[in-house]
Amino acid sequence: MTKTKWTLILLGAMNLMLIIMYLTDYFILFLKPIGYVIPLAINIIVLAVIGFRSSRYHNLWTIVGLILSIPILLIHGFLVWLADYSYTKIDSPHNQQSLVIEYRHFTLGETTYFYNFYKTRFGFIGKLLDDQSIRMMVQSIDHPVGLGAEDALGLAGEKWITKNIVRFSTWQGMKEVHLNLSQSLVNAADIEAFIDMAENKVSGQTITVNGNRLEIGYDELSGQSWIEVSSDYDEGAIPRQQCSRVVPNEERGYYMLEECTHQWEYPLYPMTESR
């Protein structure tokens, strides 16, 4: 097999890999700031060299291909520059897993902030976290001077409440990013159902939220009820203790555990899953 055929096979394999990764929401992270400029340039250069080394008839088609492909490369590069995304990475204290944050903002009367999240284990390839993106809009009259995209998200103040959940204290309240959404086996309806059972003092009922196991306890003699908070190997978001109740806090946008042993309250779960 000739060198030209090997080169075309390698080029096709690279393109196929990038297409499959794009369709499955995987990305080569060091390419994110520049988009697909490098892969497009590699395709143009390799095909042009092969074309010019062939017959004069193929040279004509090579020139036509360059005339068509170079503007496409320039337009793509301009769109990447116009999007003006910035990137930062935060590392998990639990393992080698990290979270890469892609963010940008623009101002048209009000300032809008956009954040996309990618989970990565070694920092080379990242998986886009579907349905975890955050969008915040701040009216100009409410916008503090000097508030940047990192400040609006609460970067440098984030908290890994479990190995798969990061909680941000954003400008618009607390927001959580789940690195493994399939492990989030509860939703707001489950929390509401558990609240009803706790109010009715249904002893023994349990629910697991963010690694914490909540169990309703009830003593018939005293008429007192409580919620026992525990977790396997103490890896849950909330330390092992007892709390009195779970209540919705609309102002903070969270279901809260209240009157707990170690502190008055803990954020338990977002009241809405829409972002």
C-alpha atoms as an extended CHARMM CRD file, in Angstrom:
* protein
*
       275  EXT
         1         1  MET       CA              0.0000000000        0.0000000000        0.0000000000  PROA      1               0.0000000000
         2         2  THR       CA              1.3700000000        3.4060000000       -1.0110000000  PROA      2               0.0000000000
         3         3  LYS       CA              2.1310000000        6.2680000000        1.3640000000  PROA      3               0.0000000000
         4         4  THR       CA             -0.6870000000        8.2670000000       -0.2340000000  PROA      4               0.0000000000
         5         5  LYS       CA             -3.2460000000        5.5680000000        0.5880000000  PROA      5               0.0000000000
         6         6  TRP       CA             -1.9410000000        5.2730000000        4.1650000000  PROA      6               0.0000000000
         7         7  THR       CA             -2.1810000000        9.0400000000        4.5560000000  PROA      7               0.0000000000
         8         8  LEU       CA             -5.7850000000        9.0700000000        3.2760000000  PROA      8               0.0000000000
         9         9  ILE       CA             -6.7050000000        6.2080000000        5.6260000000  PROA      9               0.0000000000
        10        10  LEU       CA             -5.2570000000        8.0360000000        8.6350000000  PROA      10              0.0000000000
        11        11  LEU       CA             -6.9780000000       11.2510000000        7.6110000000  PROA      11              0.0000000000
        12        12  GLY       CA            -10.3030000000        9.4440000000        7.2190000000  PROA      12              0.0000000000
        13        13  ALA       CA             -9.8660000000        7.7280000000       10.5830000000  PROA      13              0.0000000000
        14        14  MET       CA             -9.2130000000       11.0900000000       12.2700000000  PROA      14              0.0000000000
        15        15  ASN       CA            -12.2970000000       12.6250000000       10.6710000000  PROA      15              0.0000000000
        16        16  LEU       CA            -14.4710000000        9.6160000000       11.5630000000  PROA      16              0.0000000000
        17        17  MET       CA            -13.2630000000        9.7320000000       15.1720000000  PROA      17              0.0000000000
        18        18  LEU       CA            -14.0840000000       13.4560000000       15.4610000000  PROA      18              0.0000000000
        19        19  ILE       CA            -17.5460000000       12.9210000000       13.9440000000  PROA      19              0.0000000000
        20        20  ILE       CA            -18.3580000000       10.0400000000       16.3140000000  PROA      20              0.0000000000
        21        21  MET       CA            -17.1030000000       12.0390000000       19.2910000000  PROA      21              0.0000000000
        22        22  TYR       CA            -19.2220000000       15.0460000000       18.2900000000  PROA      22              0.0000000000
        23        23  LEU       CA            -22.3710000000       12.9260000000       17.8770000000  PROA      23              0.0000000000
        24        24  THR       CA            -21.8370000000       11.3610000000       21.3340000000  PROA      24              0.0000000000
        25        25  ASP       CA            -21.0110000000       14.6960000000       23.0580000000  PROA      25              0.0000000000
        26        26  TYR       CA            -17.3290000000       13.9220000000       23.6020000000  PROA      26              0.0000000000
        27        27  PHE       CA            -14.7320000000       16.5720000000       22.8080000000  PROA      27              0.0000000000
        28        28  ILE       CA            -10.9610000000       16.9150000000       22.7360000000  PROA      28              0.0000000000
        29        29  LEU       CA            -10.6440000000       19.6390000000       25.3250000000  PROA      29              0.0000000000
        30        30  PHE       CA             -7.5460000000       21.4140000000       24.0280000000  PROA      30              0.0000000000
        31        31  LEU       CA             -9.4030000000       21.9410000000       20.7230000000  PROA      31              0.0000000000
        32        32  LYS       CA            -12.3960000000       23.6390000000       22.3710000000  PROA      32              0.0000000000
        33        33  PRO       CA            -10.9160000000       27.1890000000       22.4420000000  PROA      33              0.0000000000
        34        34  ILE       CA            -10.1490000000       27.0440000000       18.6950000000  PROA      34              0.0000000000
        35        35  GLY       CA            -12.9890000000       24.8260000000       17.4890000000  PROA      35              0.0000000000
        36        36  TYR       CA            -12.1500000000       22.5740000000       14.5440000000  PROA      36              0.0000000000
        37        37  VAL       CA             -9.6250000000       24.9820000000       12.9930000000  PROA      37              0.0000000000
        38        38  ILE       CA             -6.6970000000       22.5450000000       13.3530000000  PROA      38              0.0000000000
        39        39  PRO       CA             -8.5300000000       19.4520000000       11.9480000000  PROA      39              0.0000000000
        40        40  LEU       CA             -9.8910000000       21.5280000000        9.0330000000  PROA      40              0.0000000000
        41        41  ALA       CA             -6.4370000000       22.9140000000        8.3200000000  PROA      41              0.0000000000
        42        42  ILE       CA             -4.9270000000       19.4160000000        8.4150000000  PROA      42              0.0000000000
        43        43  ASN       CA             -7.5230000000       18.1820000000        5.9110000000  PROA      43              0.0000000000
        44        44  ILE       CA             -6.9350000000       21.1170000000        3.5650000000  PROA      44              0.0000000000
        45        45  ILE       CA             -3.1350000000       20.8610000000        3.6770000000  PROA      45              0.0000000000
        46        46  VAL       CA             -2.9530000000       17.0630000000        3.2900000000  PROA      46              0.0000000000
        47        47  LEU       CA             -5.4830000000       16.9060000000        0.4380000000  PROA      47              0.0000000000
        48        48  ALA       CA             -3.8300000000       19.8720000000       -1.3000000000  PROA      48              0.0000000000
        49        49  VAL       CA             -0.3760000000       18.2290000000       -1.1540000000  PROA      49              0.0000000000
        50        50  ILE       CA             -1.7620000000       14.9500000000       -2.4750000000  PROA      50              0.0000000000
        51        51  GLY       CA             -3.6610000000       16.7890000000       -5.2100000000  PROA      51              0.0000000000
        52        52  PHE       CA             -0.6710000000       18.8170000000       -6.4070000000  PROA      52              0.0000000000
        53        53  ARG       CA              1.5180000000       15.7160000000       -6.5070000000  PROA      53              0.0000000000
        54        54  SER       CA             -0.9140000000       13.9820000000       -8.8550000000  PROA      54              0.0000000000
        55        55  SER       CA             -1.6680000000       14.7520000000      -12.5190000000  PROA      55              0.0000000000
        56        56  ARG       CA             -2.2690000000       18.2010000000      -13.9940000000  PROA      56              0.0000000000
        57        57  TYR       CA             -6.0240000000       17.3750000000      -14.2720000000  PROA      57              0.0000000000
        58        58  HSD       CA             -6.1520000000       16.7780000000      -10.5070000000  PROA      58              0.0000000000
        59        59  ASN       CA             -4.2330000000       20.0230000000       -9.9250000000  PROA      59              0.0000000000
        60        60  LEU       CA             -7.1940000000       21.9710000000      -11.3120000000  PROA      60              0.0000000000
        61        61  TRP       CA             -9.6070000000       20.2930000000       -8.9090000000  PROA      61              0.0000000000
        62        62  THR       CA             -7.1410000000       20.8920000000       -6.0750000000  PROA      62              0.0000000000
        63        63  ILE       CA             -7.1490000000       24.6230000000       -6.7890000000  PROA      63              0.0000000000
        64        64  VAL       CA            -10.9740000000       24.6270000000       -6.8930000000  PROA      64              0.0000000000
        65        65  GLY       CA            -11.0270000000       22.7490000000       -3.5960000000  PROA      65              0.0000000000
        66        66  LEU       CA             -8.7120000000       25.2850000000       -1.9890000000  PROA      66              0.0000000000
        67        67  ILE       CA            -10.8300000000       28.1750000000       -3.2410000000  PROA      67              0.0000000000
        68        68  LEU       CA            -13.8840000000       26.5930000000       -1.5970000000  PROA      68              0.0000000000
        69        69  SER       CA            -12.3320000000       25.2260000000        1.6010000000  PROA      69              0.0000000000
        70        70  ILE       CA            -10.1490000000       28.1420000000        2.7380000000  PROA      70              0.0000000000
        71        71  PRO       CA            -13.1480000000       30.5150000000        3.1110000000  PROA      71              0.0000000000
        72        72  ILE       CA            -14.9220000000       27.7900000000        5.1130000000  PROA      72              0.0000000000
        73        73  LEU       CA            -11.9050000000       27.5840000000        7.4210000000  PROA      73              0.0000000000
        74        74  LEU       CA            -11.8010000000       31.3600000000        7.8170000000  PROA      74              0.0000000000
        75        75  ILE       CA            -15.5450000000       31.6000000000        8.5100000000  PROA      75              0.0000000000
        76        76  HSD       CA            -15.3280000000       28.8310000000       11.1300000000  PROA      76              0.0000000000
        77        77  GLY       CA            -12.3740000000       30.5700000000       12.7830000000  PROA      77              0.0000000000
        78        78  PHE       CA            -14.2720000000       33.8710000000       12.8060000000  PROA      78              0.0000000000
        79        79  LEU       CA            -17.3330000000       32.2400000000       14.4360000000  PROA      79              0.0000000000
        80        80  VAL       CA            -15.1290000000       30.6840000000       17.1150000000  PROA      80              0.0000000000
        81        81  TRP       CA            -13.5270000000       34.0640000000       17.7790000000  PROA      81              0.0000000000
        82        82  LEU       CA            -16.9450000000       35.7420000000       17.8700000000  PROA      82              0.0000000000
        83        83  ALA       CA            -18.2930000000       33.2440000000       20.4350000000  PROA      83              0.0000000000
        84        84  ASP       CA            -15.3740000000       34.2240000000       22.7100000000  PROA      84              0.0000000000
        85        85  TYR       CA            -15.6890000000       31.3140000000       25.1590000000  PROA      85              0.0000000000
        86        86  SER       CA            -13.3460000000       31.0710000000       28.1170000000  PROA      86              0.0000000000
        87        87  TYR       CA            -12.4030000000       27.8800000000       29.9500000000  PROA      87              0.0000000000
        88        88  THR       CA            -11.4010000000       26.8570000000       33.4330000000  PROA      88              0.0000000000
        89        89  LYS       CA            -11.0570000000       23.5530000000       35.2730000000  PROA      89              0.0000000000
        90        90  ILE       CA            -11.8390000000       22.5690000000       38.8380000000  PROA      90              0.0000000000
        91        91  ASP       CA            -10.5390000000       19.3180000000       40.2950000000  PROA      91              0.0000000000
        92        92  SER       CA            -12.4660000000       16.9900000000       42.5520000000  PROA      92              0.0000000000
        93        93  PRO       CA            -11.0060000000       16.3430000000       46.0120000000  PROA      93              0.0000000000
        94        94  HSD       CA            -12.4650000000       12.8100000000       45.8810000000  PROA      94              0.0000000000
        95        95  ASN       CA            -10.6440000000       11.3290000000       42.8620000000  PROA      95              0.0000000000
        96        96  GLN       CA             -9.0020000000       12.1700000000       39.5310000000  PROA      96              0.0000000000
        97        97  GLN       CA            -12.2950000000       13.4320000000       38.0910000000  PROA      97              0.0000000000
        98        98  SER       CA            -12.4560000000       17.1040000000       37.0790000000  PROA      98              0.0000000000
        99        99  LEU       CA            -15.0180000000       19.5500000000       35.7640000000  PROA      99              0.0000000000
       100       100  VAL       CA            -14.1750000000       21.8160000000       32.8340000000  PROA      100             0.0000000000
       101       101  ILE       CA            -16.3420000000       24.9320000000       32.5850000000  PROA      101             0.0000000000
       102       102  GLU       CA            -16.9500000000       26.7060000000       29.2710000000  PROA      102             0.0000000000
       103       103  TYR       CA            -18.3900000000       30.1790000000       29.7540000000  PROA      103             0.0000000000
       104       104  ARG       CA            -19.1300000000       33.4590000000       28.0480000000  PROA      104             0.0000000000
       105       105  HSD       CA            -21.3350000000       36.5260000000       28.4880000000  PROA      105             0.0000000000
       106       106  PHE       CA            -22.7400000000       39.3550000000       26.4280000000  PROA      106             0.0000000000
       107       107  THR       CA            -24.5640000000       42.5690000000       27.2570000000  PROA      107             0.0000000000
       108       108  LEU       CA            -27.6120000000       43.9470000000       25.4500000000  PROA      108             0.0000000000
       109       109  GLY       CA            -29.3510000000       46.1070000000       28.0400000000  PROA      109             0.0000000000
       110       110  GLU       CA            -28.9550000000       43.2150000000       30.4840000000  PROA      110             0.0000000000
       111       111  THR       CA            -25.9940000000       40.8610000000       30.8700000000  PROA      111             0.0000000000
       112       112  THR       CA            -26.5090000000       37.1930000000       30.0290000000  PROA      112             0.0000000000
       113       113  TYR       CA            -24.0850000000       34.5340000000       31.2610000000  PROA      113             0.0000000000
       114       114  PHE       CA            -23.7870000000       31.0720000000       29.6850000000  PROA      114             0.0000000000
       115       115  TYR       CA            -22.0280000000       28.0600000000       31.2050000000  PROA      115             0.0000000000
       116       116  ASN       CA            -21.4660000000       24.5800000000       29.7550000000  PROA      116             0.0000000000
       117       117  PHE       CA            -19.8600000000       21.7880000000       31.7370000000  PROA      117             0.0000000000
       118       118  TYR       CA            -17.6360000000       18.8780000000       30.6980000000  PROA      118             0.0000000000
       119       119  LYS       CA            -16.5300000000       16.0610000000       32.9400000000  PROA      119             0.0000000000
       120       120  THR       CA            -13.0580000000       14.6760000000       32.3860000000  PROA      120             0.0000000000
       121       121  ARG       CA            -10.8150000000       12.2400000000       34.1660000000  PROA      121             0.0000000000
       122       122  PHE       CA             -7.4280000000       13.0540000000       32.6760000000  PROA      122             0.0000000000
       123       123  GLY       CA             -8.0400000000       16.4890000000       31.1490000000  PROA      123             0.0000000000
       124       124  PHE       CA             -7.6990000000       15.3980000000       27.5110000000  PROA      124             0.0000000000
       125       125  ILE       CA            -11.1860000000       14.2460000000       26.4750000000  PROA      125             0.0000000000
       126       126  GLY       CA            -14.3440000000       15.7010000000       28.0610000000  PROA      126             0.0000000000
       127       127  LYS       CA            -17.9900000000       14.6190000000       28.0470000000  PROA      127             0.0000000000
       128       128  LEU       CA            -20.5480000000       17.3940000000       27.6940000000  PROA      128             0.0000000000
       129       129  LEU       CA            -23.0270000000       17.1690000000       30.5790000000  PROA      129             0.0000000000
       130       130  ASP       CA            -26.4270000000       17.2530000000       28.8840000000  PROA      130             0.0000000000
       131       131  ASP       CA            -29.1180000000       19.3470000000       30.5660000000  PROA      131             0.0000000000
       132       132  GLN       CA            -26.6050000000       20.7410000000       33.0720000000  PROA      132             0.0000000000
       133       133  SER       CA            -25.8550000000       24.0320000000       31.3180000000  PROA      133             0.0000000000
       134       134  ILE       CA            -26.6180000000       27.2080000000       33.2680000000  PROA      134             0.0000000000
       135       135  ARG       CA            -27.9460000000       30.4770000000       31.8640000000  PROA      135             0.0000000000
       136       136  MET       CA            -28.3080000000       33.5730000000       34.0250000000  PROA      136             0.0000000000
       137       137  MET       CA            -29.5980000000       37.0130000000       33.0800000000  PROA      137             0.0000000000
       138       138  VAL       CA            -28.8190000000       40.0520000000       35.2370000000  PROA      138             0.0000000000
       139       139  GLN       CA            -30.6280000000       43.3320000000       34.5850000000  PROA      139             0.0000000000
       140       140  SER       CA            -28.3690000000       46.3450000000       34.1220000000  PROA      140             0.0000000000
       141       141  ILE       CA            -29.8100000000       48.1340000000       37.1770000000  PROA      141             0.0000000000
       142       142  ASP       CA            -28.9890000000       45.0810000000       39.3370000000  PROA      142             0.0000000000
       143       143  HSD       CA            -25.5900000000       44.3810000000       37.8080000000  PROA      143             0.0000000000
       144       144  PRO       CA            -22.7360000000       45.1990000000       40.2140000000  PROA      144             0.0000000000
       145       145  VAL       CA            -19.7140000000       46.9490000000       38.7720000000  PROA      145             0.0000000000
       146       146  GLY       CA            -16.9550000000       44.4590000000       38.0040000000  PROA      146             0.0000000000
       147       147  LEU       CA            -19.1530000000       41.3290000000       38.1290000000  PROA      147             0.0000000000
       148       148  GLY       CA            -17.5780000000       38.9110000000       35.6720000000  PROA      148             0.0000000000
       149       149  ALA       CA            -18.6720000000       35.5040000000       34.4370000000  PROA      149             0.0000000000
       150       150  GLU       CA            -16.5380000000       33.6910000000       37.0270000000  PROA      150             0.0000000000
       151       151  ASP       CA            -17.9300000000       35.8470000000       39.8410000000  PROA      151             0.0000000000
       152       152  ALA       CA            -21.5290000000       35.3220000000       38.6720000000  PROA      152             0.0000000000
       153       153  LEU       CA            -21.0810000000       31.5450000000       38.8230000000  PROA      153             0.0000000000
       154       154  GLY       CA            -19.3020000000       31.6680000000       42.1680000000  PROA      154             0.0000000000
       155       155  LEU       CA            -16.0490000000       30.1280000000       41.0210000000  PROA      155             0.0000000000
       156       156  ALA       CA            -13.4640000000       29.7010000000       43.7700000000  PROA      156             0.0000000000
       157       157  GLY       CA            -16.3740000000       29.1670000000       46.1620000000  PROA      157             0.0000000000
       158       158  GLU       CA            -17.7600000000       25.9620000000       44.6610000000  PROA      158             0.0000000000
       159       159  LYS       CA            -18.2240000000       22.8920000000       46.8600000000  PROA      159             0.0000000000
       160       160  TRP       CA            -18.0110000000       19.2240000000       45.8960000000  PROA      160             0.0000000000
       161       161  ILE       CA            -20.8330000000       17.9050000000       48.0550000000  PROA      161             0.0000000000
       162       162  THR       CA            -20.2610000000       14.3900000000       46.6840000000  PROA      162             0.0000000000
       163       163  LYS       CA            -17.7870000000       12.9690000000       44.1820000000  PROA      163             0.0000000000
       164       164  ASN       CA            -20.3710000000       13.5240000000       41.4090000000  PROA      164             0.0000000000
       165       165  ILE       CA            -22.1060000000       16.7520000000       42.4840000000  PROA      165             0.0000000000
       166       166  VAL       CA            -20.6970000000       20.2840000000       42.5250000000  PROA      166             0.0000000000
       167       167  ARG       CA            -22.6790000000       23.0760000000       44.1710000000  PROA      167             0.0000000000
       168       168  PHE       CA            -22.1570000000       26.6830000000       43.0680000000  PROA      168             0.0000000000
       169       169  SER       CA            -23.2860000000       29.7520000000       45.0120000000  PROA      169             0.0000000000
       170       170  THR       CA            -24.2250000000       31.7710000000       41.9320000000  PROA      170             0.0000000000
       171       171  TRP       CA            -25.4920000000       35.3170000000       41.6300000000  PROA      171             0.0000000000
       172       172  GLN       CA            -29.0160000000       33.8530000000       41.3580000000  PROA      172             0.0000000000
       173       173  GLY       CA            -28.7300000000       31.3840000000       44.2240000000  PROA      173             0.0000000000
       174       174  MET       CA            -27.3580000000       27.8820000000       44.6350000000  PROA      174             0.0000000000
       175       175  LYS       CA            -27.1310000000       25.6300000000       41.5940000000  PROA      175             0.0000000000
       176       176  GLU       CA            -25.8680000000       22.0790000000       41.3420000000  PROA      176             0.0000000000
       177       177  VAL       CA            -24.0420000000       20.3420000000       38.5080000000  PROA      177             0.0000000000
       178       178  HSD       CA            -24.3010000000       16.5340000000       38.4120000000  PROA      178             0.0000000000
       179       179  LEU       CA            -21.3970000000       14.7350000000       36.7820000000  PROA      179             0.0000000000
       180       180  ASN       CA            -23.3340000000       11.4760000000       36.7270000000  PROA      180             0.0000000000
       181       181  LEU       CA            -27.0120000000       12.2550000000       36.3550000000  PROA      181             0.0000000000
       182       182  SER       CA            -27.9350000000        8.5640000000       36.1410000000  PROA      182             0.0000000000
       183       183  GLN       CA            -27.0230000000        8.2230000000       39.8190000000  PROA      183             0.0000000000
       184       184  SER       CA            -29.5430000000       10.9180000000       40.7900000000  PROA      184             0.0000000000
       185       185  LEU       CA            -32.3880000000        8.5100000000       41.4150000000  PROA      185             0.0000000000
       186       186  VAL       CA            -34.7670000000       11.0320000000       42.9800000000  PROA      186             0.0000000000
       187       187  ASN       CA            -36.6500000000       14.0530000000       41.7270000000  PROA      187             0.0000000000
       188       188  ALA       CA            -38.7170000000       16.8400000000       43.2550000000  PROA      188             0.0000000000
       189       189  ALA       CA            -41.8430000000       14.6420000000       43.2780000000  PROA      189             0.0000000000
       190       190  ASP       CA            -40.0250000000       12.0070000000       45.3470000000  PROA      190             0.0000000000
       191       191  ILE       CA            -38.9640000000       14.6830000000       47.8480000000  PROA      191             0.0000000000
       192       192  GLU       CA            -42.5520000000       15.9750000000       48.1240000000  PROA      192             0.0000000000
       193       193  ALA       CA            -43.8170000000       12.4440000000       48.7330000000  PROA      193             0.0000000000
       194       194  PHE       CA            -41.2230000000       11.9350000000       51.4590000000  PROA      194             0.0000000000
       195       195  ILE       CA            -42.2320000000       15.2400000000       53.0910000000  PROA      195             0.0000000000
       196       196  ASP       CA            -45.8670000000       14.0540000000       53.1910000000  PROA      196             0.0000000000
       197       197  MET       CA            -44.8450000000       10.7730000000       54.8210000000  PROA      197             0.0000000000
       198       198  ALA       CA            -42.7000000000       12.6140000000       57.3740000000  PROA      198             0.0000000000
       199       199  GLU       CA            -45.6180000000       14.9110000000       58.2580000000  PROA      199             0.0000000000
       200       200  ASN       CA            -47.8350000000       11.8310000000       58.6770000000  PROA      200             0.0000000000
       201       201  LYS       CA            -45.1010000000       10.2100000000       60.8230000000  PROA      201             0.0000000000
       202       202  VAL       CA            -44.7960000000        7.0940000000       58.6670000000  PROA      202             0.0000000000
       203       203  SER       CA            -41.8930000000        5.4810000000       60.5160000000  PROA      203             0.0000000000
       204       204  GLY       CA            -39.3040000000        3.5120000000       58.5690000000  PROA      204             0.0000000000
       205       205  GLN       CA            -39.8130000000        5.2210000000       55.1960000000  PROA      205             0.0000000000
       206       206  THR       CA            -36.5360000000        6.0980000000       53.4950000000  PROA      206             0.0000000000
       207       207  ILE       CA            -35.1900000000        8.0890000000       50.5700000000  PROA      207             0.0000000000
       208       208  THR       CA            -31.6350000000        8.5470000000       49.2810000000  PROA      208             0.0000000000
       209       209  VAL       CA            -30.6020000000       12.0230000000       48.1380000000  PROA      209             0.0000000000
       210       210  ASN       CA            -27.0850000000       12.9690000000       47.0040000000  PROA      210             0.0000000000
       211       211  GLY       CA            -25.5530000000        9.9960000000       48.7740000000  PROA      211             0.0000000000
       212       212  ASN       CA            -27.4900000000       10.5700000000       52.0250000000  PROA      212             0.0000000000
       213       213  ARG       CA            -30.0450000000        8.1030000000       53.3200000000  PROA      213             0.0000000000
       214       214  LEU       CA            -32.9750000000        9.8050000000       55.0680000000  PROA      214             0.0000000000
       215       215  GLU       CA            -35.1620000000        7.6390000000       57.2880000000  PROA      215             0.0000000000
       216       216  ILE       CA            -38.2650000000        8.7210000000       59.1620000000  PROA      216             0.0000000000
       217       217  GLY       CA            -38.2700000000        7.8310000000       62.8500000000  PROA      217             0.0000000000
       218       218  TYR       CA            -41.2590000000        8.0050000000       65.2080000000  PROA      218             0.0000000000
       219       219  ASP       CA            -41.6330000000        7.2850000000       68.9210000000  PROA      219             0.0000000000
       220       220  GLU       CA            -45.2240000000        6.4630000000       69.8200000000  PROA      220             0.0000000000
       221       221  LEU       CA            -44.7790000000        7.0620000000       73.5600000000  PROA      221             0.0000000000
       222       222  SER       CA            -43.5320000000       10.6380000000       73.1830000000  PROA      222             0.0000000000
       223       223  GLY       CA            -45.2790000000       11.3740000000       69.8940000000  PROA      223             0.0000000000
       224       224  GLN       CA            -42.0030000000       12.7450000000       68.5300000000  PROA      224             0.0000000000
       225       225  SER       CA            -40.7730000000       12.1960000000       64.9920000000  PROA      225             0.0000000000
       226       226  TRP       CA            -37.4210000000       12.9120000000       63.3650000000  PROA      226             0.0000000000
       227       227  ILE       CA            -35.3680000000       12.2340000000       60.2660000000  PROA      227             0.0000000000
       228       228  GLU       CA            -32.2340000000       10.1360000000       60.6130000000  PROA      228             0.0000000000
       229       229  VAL       CA            -29.5250000000       11.2520000000       58.1650000000  PROA      229             0.0000000000
       230       230  SER       CA            -26.7910000000        8.7560000000       57.3140000000  PROA      230             0.0000000000
       231       231  SER       CA            -24.6370000000        7.5870000000       54.4130000000  PROA      231             0.0000000000
       232       232  ASP       CA            -22.3630000000        4.7160000000       53.4550000000  PROA      232             0.0000000000
       233       233  TYR       CA            -18.8330000000        5.3690000000       54.7050000000  PROA      233             0.0000000000
       234       234  ASP       CA            -19.9450000000        8.9460000000       55.5620000000  PROA      234             0.0000000000
       235       235  GLU       CA            -19.5670000000        9.9740000000       51.9050000000  PROA      235             0.0000000000
       236       236  GLY       CA            -22.8970000000       11.8110000000       51.6840000000  PROA      236             0.0000000000
       237       237  ALA       CA            -23.3050000000       15.5320000000       51.1950000000  PROA      237             0.0000000000
       238       238  ILE       CA            -24.5620000000       15.9820000000       54.7860000000  PROA      238             0.0000000000
       239       239  PRO       CA            -22.8540000000       14.5870000000       57.9330000000  PROA      239             0.0000000000
       240       240  ARG       CA            -24.5500000000       11.8070000000       59.9190000000  PROA      240             0.0000000000
       241       241  GLN       CA            -27.0710000000       13.3350000000       62.3580000000  PROA      241             0.0000000000
       242       242  GLN       CA            -30.7580000000       13.8440000000       63.1380000000  PROA      242             0.0000000000
       243       243  CYS       CA            -32.9980000000       16.5650000000       61.7170000000  PROA      243             0.0000000000
       244       244  SER       CA            -36.5810000000       17.5290000000       62.4610000000  PROA      244             0.0000000000
       245       245  ARG       CA            -38.0560000000       17.9700000000       58.9890000000  PROA      245             0.0000000000
       246       246  VAL       CA            -37.6360000000       18.6670000000       55.2750000000  PROA      246             0.0000000000
       247       247  VAL       CA            -39.2400000000       21.8850000000       54.0360000000  PROA      247             0.0000000000
       248       248  PRO       CA            -39.3230000000       23.7040000000       50.6840000000  PROA      248             0.0000000000
       249       249  ASN       CA            -37.5890000000       27.0760000000       50.7280000000  PROA      249             0.0000000000
       250       250  GLU       CA            -38.7740000000       28.9840000000       47.6670000000  PROA      250             0.0000000000
       251       251  GLU       CA            -36.5140000000       31.9540000000       48.3280000000  PROA      251             0.0000000000
       252       252  ARG       CA            -33.4040000000       29.7870000000       48.1530000000  PROA      252             0.0000000000
       253       253  GLY       CA            -34.9040000000       27.3880000000       45.6030000000  PROA      253             0.0000000000
       254       254  TYR       CA            -34.0260000000       24.3000000000       47.6570000000  PROA      254             0.0000000000
       255       255  TYR       CA            -35.6180000000       21.6680000000       49.8320000000  PROA      255             0.0000000000
       256       256  MET       CA            -33.9480000000       22.1790000000       53.2050000000  PROA      256             0.0000000000
       257       257  LEU       CA            -33.2710000000       19.8690000000       56.1200000000  PROA      257             0.0000000000
       258       258  GLU       CA            -34.0660000000       21.8900000000       59.2390000000  PROA      258             0.0000000000
       259       259  GLU       CA            -33.3660000000       21.7490000000       62.9790000000  PROA      259             0.0000000000
       260       260  CYS       CA            -30.4160000000       19.4140000000       62.6050000000  PROA      260             0.0000000000
       261       261  THR       CA            -27.9640000000       18.3030000000       65.2620000000  PROA      261             0.0000000000
       262       262  HSD       CA            -24.8360000000       20.0090000000       63.8880000000  PROA      262             0.0000000000
       263       263  GLN       CA            -26.3840000000       23.1320000000       62.3870000000  PROA      263             0.0000000000
       264       264  TRP       CA            -29.7990000000       24.6440000000       61.8540000000  PROA      264             0.0000000000
       265       265  GLU       CA            -30.3090000000       23.7320000000       58.1880000000  PROA      265             0.0000000000
       266       266  TYR       CA            -28.7420000000       22.0880000000       55.1300000000  PROA      266             0.0000000000
       267       267  PRO       CA            -29.6170000000       22.4630000000       51.4400000000  PROA      267             0.0000000000
       268       268  LEU       CA            -30.8980000000       19.0600000000       50.3660000000  PROA      268             0.0000000000
       269       269  TYR       CA            -32.1130000000       19.1890000000       46.7600000000  PROA      269             0.0000000000
       270       270  PRO       CA            -33.0880000000       21.8370000000       44.1470000000  PROA      270             0.0000000000
       271       271  MET       CA            -36.8140000000       22.5340000000       44.0800000000  PROA      271             0.0000000000
       272       272  THR       CA            -36.8490000000       22.6610000000       40.2920000000  PROA      272             0.0000000000
       273       273  GLU       CA            -34.8220000000       20.6460000000       37.8230000000  PROA      273             0.0000000000
       274       274  SER       CA            -35.2020000000       23.2210000000       35.0570000000  PROA      274             0.0000000000
       275       275  ARG       CA            -32.1330000000       25.3550000000       34.4250000000  PROA      275             0.0000000000
